[in-house]
Amino acid sequence: MPKERRKERIDRGIKVRTRGVYALASPKELGYLLIPRLALILGMLLAPIMMPDLYWQRVVCMTCLFALLSISFDFLAHFTGLVCLGGALFIGLGGYIAGSLNFYFGLSPFLSIPIATLTGGLISTILLIPCVRLRGIYFAIVTLMYPLLLARIIPALNILGGTDGLAGIVTYPNIWMGSYLVIAVTLVALFALRRLVTQDYGLVLHSIKDNHQAVEASGINITPLKAQAVFIASLSGTFAGAYLVHMYGWVGTSLFALDFSILPIAATVVGGSGSLIGPLLGSIILTPMSESLRDFGPLRIVFYSLVLLVFILFKPEGLMNYLERKYHQFERWKDV
């Protein structure tokens, strides 16, 4: 007598979901969970090798830099409710500190980058601590004002190179070292933050976003927690700024450009918020697309806007959330 068979979703029996906690049943099912992660890691590691020339290898680096900004934006917005438009602030502080350390004191990139990352993150946090009590659009406006102010103050006081900036910054020995440095940092930041938000600390941050009054009523002071979240998020941006300066060998007020504040939002919209991988996917789509359309001049903004419009209207959840849902809906035949 033939066995009766029925279809079953692949993820059934693979995981007992309690927000990121999995009960694994077999190597095959473990592979089901690891395949997307390994594909992401392998794809990013192979990206520099597959690029045809130096220009596109640098596009890979810029993609990772925007991914770091997008991940930090998603971390703050989705898990603490702080909509931060200060990506340009993080980039500028990290870049100017790293450039100054190299230009004035002769520190190598392998010293100036970590120093600038930590120092820039600390300065960013100090600047934003008075604002963490604000929510929604008010916090976003304040974070947007800082890079605009610094971009005017530096030329006005003629400090740190003024309008000309600082040239002659030491660059990386070769493009391969630079590429794999930023790829490694991007992967570490992504998986570290994904791990963090599933721990008790991350759950408390998420609770602050959902109902900060209830968290305060339980006896938790949310201001230090928000400040810590800002510091953690700013580290990605300040590293990106320090890395960028040593990639091009120059630092100037263009580091405070609004592109570094706006594109992370667009990448999060395209990729989907809440997963942290979504903003990375959005950056992988938007950054090369923006470079490919550069020959169209001002018209590239039109194409860029159309892409955003399509995602907002037809896929408001974002591409990553859609793909993840479809991946978990795959079915297999199973004997009854």
N, C-alpha and C positions, 0 to 999 in steps of 0.2 A: 504494500500500500504506500503510495507516494506521500512524502512528508508535506504537511501544510506549511506554507511560507507566507510571511507578511512583511510589509515594509516598516522600517523603524528609523527614526532620525538618528544620525550618527552620534550626536552628542548625548542621546539618552543612555544612561548607564555609564557614561564616561566621567561625568562630573556631578557632584552634589554641590549645587551652587549656593554659597552663602557669601556672595559679593567677593568673588576672587579666591575662594577656598575650594580645592578640587580633591575628590577621592578617586585616585587612579586605579584602573582595573587590570590593565595589560600593557605591554610595550606598544601594541598597535594603537591603543587608545592614547597612550602618552605621545606617540608620533602625531596623532591627530591634533593635539594641542600645541606641539612644538613646531610643526611644519610652517605655519605663518611667521613665527618668530625667526626661525632659521632662514626663511626666504628673505625676510627683511634684512637680516644681518649680512647674508651672503650677497644680496643685491647691492648693498651699500659698499661692501668691501671690493666688489668687482667694478663698481662705477668708474673709478679713475683709470683703470686698465682699459676699459671699453671706449673711453673718450678719444676722438681722433687727433686732437691737438691740445696745446697748452691753454688756449682760450676756454675750451669746454671743460678742461680739468679745473680751471678756476671757477667755472660755473658750478661745478660739483661742490667746491668749497663754499661758494656763496649760498648754495642751496642748504648746506648744513648750518651755516650761520643764521639764515632766516628760520630754519627749523628750530634752532635753539631759542630764538626769540619767540617763535610761535608756541613752543612747548611751555615756556615760562608764562606766556600770556594765558594759555589754557589752564595752567595750574592755578594761577591767581584767580581768574574769572570763575572757573567752574567749581573750585574747591574752597575758596574763601569769599567769593562774591565781590572781589576787588577787580574792577575792569581797569586795567593799567595800560595807558597809552604811552608809557615811558620807555618803550624799547629804544628810542633814540637817546634817551638819557643814559641808559646802561651802556650802549655802544660808545657814546661819546666819552663817558668817564673812563671806561676801560681802555679805550684807544689813547686818550690823552695821557693817562698815567703810564701806560706801557711805553708810548712814544717818548715821553719826557725822561723816563728812567734810562732808556737806551740813548737818547740824544745828549742828555746832560751828564749822565753818570756812566755811560758805556756798558750797561748791563746787557747780557745776551738775552735773546728771546725766551730761553728756557728758565730765566729768572724773572724777567720783566712781566711775562704773561701771568704766572701764578700770583705774583705780588699785585699786579694790576687787577686781577680777578677778585682777590679778597679785599683789597683796599677800595676798589670801585664799588663792590657790593656793600661794604660798610658805609661808605659815603652816601650811596643811594638810599640805604635804609634810614640813615640819620635825616636825610632830606625829606623822606616820606613818612617818618614816624608821626609828625603832627597831623598828617592827613589820613591816617588809617582809620580814624573814627568816622570818616566820611564814607558814604556808600553810593553806588550807582554812578550816575553821570558826574557827580561832584568830584569824586576821587579821580575819575578819568580826565576831567578838565585840568585839575591841578597837575597830574603827572604829565600832561601834554605841554603845560606851560614851562616846566623846567628846561627841557632841551631848547625851546625857543629863546628863553632868557639867556642861557649859557652861550648859544650861538651868536648873540649880540654882544654880550659882555666881553668875550675874549677879543674880538677885533676892536671894540671901543677902548679897552684898556691897553691894547697892544701887548698882550702877554701870550706866552706859549706860541710865539711865531705870528700872532695877530692874524691878519687876513691871508698871509702866505703859508701859514702852518709850519710844520717842522719836516724838513726833507732829509734824506740820507739815513733813514732808519734801517737798521740791519734786517735783511730778509732771511728766509729759510734757505738752508744749503741747496735744496732742490724741491721741486713741486711734489714729489712723492712723499717726502717727509711732512710737508705742509698738509697735503690731502689726507693722509692717514691719521695725522694728529687730530684734525677737526672731526673726522668720521668717528674716531674712537671716543672722543669727548661727547659727541652727539649721542652715540649709543649708550654710553655710561649714564649720561644725564637722563635719557629717556627711561631706561629700565630702573634706575635708582628712584626717580620720581614715581613711576608706576608702583614700585614696591612701597614707597613711603605712604602713598595715599590709601593703601589697603591696610596699613597698621592703625593702631589706636590713635596715633597722632593725626593721621590723615582723616580719620573718621570725625575727630573733634573739629578739624578745620572745615570739613564738609557741613558739620552741624552749625558752625558759625554762619555759613552762607544761608542755610535753610531757615534757621531761627536763632539769631544771635541773642535775643532776649532770654530764651530758654537756657542757653549756655551760660549766660551771666547769672541767671537765677540759681543755677546749680553750683555757684561759687567759683567759677572759672573766670579769670581776668583775660578777656579776649584781646586786649591791646598788645601784650607781648607776643601772643600767638600770631597775630596779624603781622607784626614787625618781623618775626622769624620767617613767616611765609614770604614776605617781601625780600628778605635777605637771600633766602634759598632761590627764589625766582630770579633775582638780579644777578646771581653768579653766572648763569648761562649767558646773559646779555653782556656783562662786563668781560667775560672770556671772549665772546664773539668780537667785541671791539678791539681788545688787545691783539687777538689773532689777526684781525683785518689789517691793522696798522703794519704788522710785520710781514704780511703778505704783499702789500703794495709799497712798503718802504716810505710811507708818508702819512702825516696826521694833520687834519685841518677841520674847520668848522662843518664841512660836509658830513662829518660823522653824526651830527645832530639833525640830519635831514629827516623829514617826516616819513620817508619811505620805510625807515626802520620802525616806525610806530604803526603805520597803516597796513603794510603787507602782512605782518603776523595775524592781524584780524581777518584779512581776506583768506589767508591759508587756513585759519581755524574754521571759517565758514565753509570753505570748499571741502576740507578734510573731515570736519565734524568735531564738535567739542566734547569734552568729557572723557575721552579715551587716551589723550596725550599722543597716541600714534596718529590720530586724525590730523592734527596740525603738521606733523612731519610729512604725511602723505600730501597735504595741501601745498606745502613748500616744495615738494618734489615735482608737483604739477605746475605751480605758478612761476617759480623762478626760471626754469628753462624756457617756459612759454614766453615770459617777459623778454628774455634775451633773444629768442628767435624772432620776435616781432619788432626788435629794435630798428630794423631797416625801414619800417613803416612810419617812423617818426612819431608825431602826435597821434596818428591813427591807432597805434598800439594800445593806447588808453581805451579806445572804443572797444577793441576786441577783449581787452582785459575786463572791462565793465560788463560786456555781454556774458562772459563766462560766469562772473559773479551773479549776474541777474538770473541766469539759467539755474544755478545751484540754489539760489534763494527761493525761486518760484517752484521748482520741481523736485529738489532734493534738499529741503531745509535741514534735515537731520545730518547731512554731510555724507561724503562718500565712504568714509571708514565705517561708520555705524551701519550703513546699508550693506556693505560687503561683509561685515561681521555677522549680520543677521542672516544673510544668504548662506554664508559658510556653515552656520549651525543648522541650516535647514536641509543639508544634504541627507539623503536617505540610503539605506542598504537593505538587502533582503535578509531575513532572519527566519530560521526554522522555529516553528511553534511547538 
